[in-house]
């Protein structure tokens, strides 16, 4: 079965949000074959680096942590929509004619997927589009940006979507993925009490077998 790995590779050289050094991951070799007979590393990173999932606790005081989210949000049929013509932000007018229904997993492919470094003008989801997705009752939204919004002091898009307990997957990579219907697997780590998690997001082509 053909699949697409839509995750960003994690390394100290990777692109990170606003090029903040505190978001850049690092690793340390704790044991090697020459001295210990085995290989072992420790790893340190901000949880919002690379392809990751935001839990409500990220923006909603008292919201669910990542270990509390129903895993059905991260597995199942997913609709990829090609919005590569959108330049600044995704507004309701850009998505209201799309085939989006209650319970859908929705992934937006934009021009972000064709830029590997951090772009301060990345395409994001505007408030009216966020509210439209909430009103439709979708299950999960994913976007190929390091954040679902930019330049908003009080994070309204996050508040609208996470406040409705819609799952958010950020920084997926959709350059090689055509618009269409797929199976998504993007399970978070079971990080107790934390507000986000890395994920290895994969899209699997549907087959008739």
N, C-alpha and C positions, 0 to 999 in steps of 0.2 A: 504494500500500500504506500503510495507516495505521500510524503509529508513535507512541511515547511517549518523549519526552526525559526520562529519569529522573535527570538530572544537576542538581546545585545550581549556580546561576549564581555566578561568581567575581567579587568586587569588594571594595574596601576596607571596604564596609559590611556584608558578609555575616556570617552567624552562624559562629562558630568554636568549637572545642572548649574548654570551660570559660571562654570569652570571653578566652582568653589573647591579649594584643596581639602576641606574637611569632608567632602563627599567622595573623595577619591579612595578606593580600596587599597589595602596593603596586605601582604602576607609575610610570614616569617617561618623559616625552616626550623623546626624543633628537633628533628632527627634526620640523619642521612645514612645511606648504606655503609659508608666508610667507617663511621664512628659507632653506629648503633645497630646496623644490620637491617634497617628498615627506613622508610621515608615517611615523614609526617610534618604537616604544616599547621600553623594557626592562621586565622584570617580575621581581618577587621574592616568593617565598612558601615557607612550610613545605610539604613534600610531602604532609602529612597533613591538608591543608585542603581542604574541599569533597569532592566525589565522587572517591574515590581507591582505589587498589589497594595493599594491603600485600604486600610480598614476604617470604619467610621471613627474610631478613637483618634485618628490622625487629626481630625478637625472638629469633631463633635464631643464636647465634654461629657464624659460618662458613656460614650459610644462603645460599641463592641470592639474588642481587640481582634487581632487577626486569627487567633485560635478559635474564636467563637463563630466565625462566618460559615454558613452552610456551604459545603463543598460543591453542591450542585451549581453554584455560581460559576464554577471554573472548569466544568466539563459539560460537553453537549454540542448540539448544532449551533454554529455561529455564522452570522451574516457579515461578510466583508463588503463595505461600501467604498467605492472609489470617489474620493473628494479631492483629487489632486489638482483640480482647477480652482479650488478655494485658496485665496491668498492670505488673508489676515486672520480670520476667525470663522468658526462654523456657527452659523446662525440657524434659527428655526427654519427660515426660508430655504436653507440649503438641504434640509433633511425631511421636511414635512411631506414630500412626495415619494420618499423612499418606502420600501416594503418593510416597515418596522412595526412589530406587533407586541402585545403583552407577553412577557416571559422570554423575550429574545435576548440572546447574547449578540451585541452589536460592536463591530470593530471598524474604526474609521481609518482608511488609508489616505494620507495627505502627502503633500510635497515634503513633509518632514522625513519620510522614509528614504529620501534620496540625498539626505544630508547627514553625515556621520558625526560631525563636530557639533558642539552646542551652538544653536542659532537663536539669538535674542529675539528674533521676529518669528519664532515658530508658530505654526497654526494651532489654535486651541479651541475649546468649546465655550461659546458665549452663554450667558445666563438664560436667555430665552430658549436656546436649544436644550440646555440642561433641564429646564422646567418641562419642555415638551417631552423629553425622554421619560421624565418622572411621571407625567400625566398618562403616557402610553403604558407605563408599568413594565418597562424592560427589566431584565434580571442583572445584566452586566454590560458595562461599556468599556471599550479599550481604544486607545489612541496611540499613534506613533510619535508622541511628544513626551518630553520628560515630565510634563505636568499637564493636567487637563485645562489649566488656565494660566494666564500670565498678566502681570501688571495690576492685579486687583488687591487692594489693601486688606480687605476682610474675607477674601477667599470665597466669594458667593457661589461660584460654580461647584466647588468642593462641598460647600454646605448644602446646596440644593440636592446634589446627587447622593452624597454619603448620608445626609439626613433622611433620605428616603430608603436607605439600606440597599441601594444599588451598588454592586461591586465595581471597583475601578481598577483597570489594568493600564499602567503607563509605560511608555518607552518600548512598545512592541515595534518590530521592524518588518514592514510589509512590502518592501521594494519588489520582491519577486512573486508576490501573491496577487492573483487576479481577483477582481470582484466576483463574489459568488458565495456559495454555501459550503461550509466545511464542518469538521468536528474539531473542537478546541479542547486541549488539555493544558491547564495552567494552574496546577495546584500550588498553594502557598505552603511554606514551612509552618509547622505547628509551634509558633513562638508565643509562649504563654504571656499574656498581658501586654504584648507589643502592638504597635499601630500600623505595621507594614511588614511585608515579606518579599524576598526575592522569589521569582518563579521562572521555571523553564517552560516558556509558552510555545506550544506546537500546534500547527493546524494540519489536519489530516484530510486528504481528499476523500470525498464520499465515493463509495463504489456500489455497484449493483449486485456484487457477489453475496 
